[in-house]
Amino acid sequence: MEGMTFQRARSDEQREARRQAILDTAAAMLCEMPVADVSLNELSRRVGLAKSNVLRYFESREAVLLELLDYFLRAWLPEVTAELAAGVDPDRPATERAGQLADVLSRSLAARVQLCDLIGAQGGVLEHNVSVEVILRHKRATVEILGQAIDLIRHHLPEVGDDAQTVCLQALIMAGALSSYCSPPASVLAAYQHEPGLAALQFELGPSLRLAIITAILGTLPRD
């Protein structure tokens, strides 16, 4: 992708291809750097467009990343649907299915580091420097995607009832929050190595996320 150049987009198909190229380039950058380091200047350079041309398609860096978040969530949904179908046994008791659900959700989200990083940056970074129109488009997409994810949780664990929404939201929010703690910078890692007593502050994303999800699920299950 890096170094490509474009002629002026003259058709809807060309404009859509240009938008997708920008999103694909931003996604590739997230494999190399944290969200905070993805700049509009570097994005423009890699996609082969002037910054002013990138801004014809997305009003800001944050608008690019918000749309990328929606894109990642949409891609995640069919994958986690299949993972839940394979990983949750409908014949097991509710508490066992809760554990299986937590296993699948935590493993699935922890494997998608870029998605977790974007969720973690959503409220504090990505929803700033964007217009109401962009926010509305993003929130509507989020509601649609979350509705399907909530239905999945309710399908595999109907005992949670309407609290499936709480479980879904907490799983995603904790994935975003924990991702920043589980990928510390080199200076923090060096501090942990220098002083082993600080290791209690070091987290691994998968197990930490599983604990958060199972806690949320068990807190919503009906009690005898």
JOKAPE-V762533 format. One record per residue. PHI is phi as a letter, one per 20 degrees, with the letter a starting at -180 (* if undefined). Layout:
{{PHI} {PHI}}
This chain:
{{*} {f} {n} {f} {c} {c} {e} {f} {f} {d} {c} {f} {f} {f} {f} {f} {f} {f} {f} {f} {f} {f} {f} {f} {f} {f} {f} {f} {f} {f} {f} {d} {b} {f} {g} {f} {e} {e} {d} {f} {f} {f} {g} {f} {f} {f} {e} {n} {c} {f} {g} {f} {f} {g} {f} {f} {d} {c} {f} {a} {g} {f} {f} {g} {f} {f} {f} {f} {g} {f} {f} {f} {f} {f} {f} {f} {g} {f} {f} {f} {g} {f} {f} {f} {f} {e} {d} {d} {e} {f} {e} {e} {f} {g} {f} {f} {f} {f} {f} {f} {f} {f} {g} {f} {f} {f} {f} {f} {f} {f} {f} {d} {f} {f} {f} {f} {f} {f} {f} {f} {e} {g} {f} {e} {c} {f} {e} {d} {m} {c} {e} {g} {f} {f} {f} {f} {f} {f} {f} {f} {f} {f} {f} {f} {f} {f} {g} {f} {f} {f} {f} {f} {f} {f} {f} {e} {b} {f} {f} {f} {l} {f} {f} {g} {f} {f} {f} {f} {f} {f} {f} {f} {f} {f} {f} {f} {f} {f} {f} {f} {e} {e} {c} {f} {f} {g} {f} {f} {f} {f} {f} {f} {f} {f} {c} {g} {f} {e} {f} {f} {e} {e} {d} {d} {f} {g} {f} {f} {f} {f} {f} {f} {f} {f} {f} {f} {f} {f} {f} {d} {f} {f} {d} {f}}
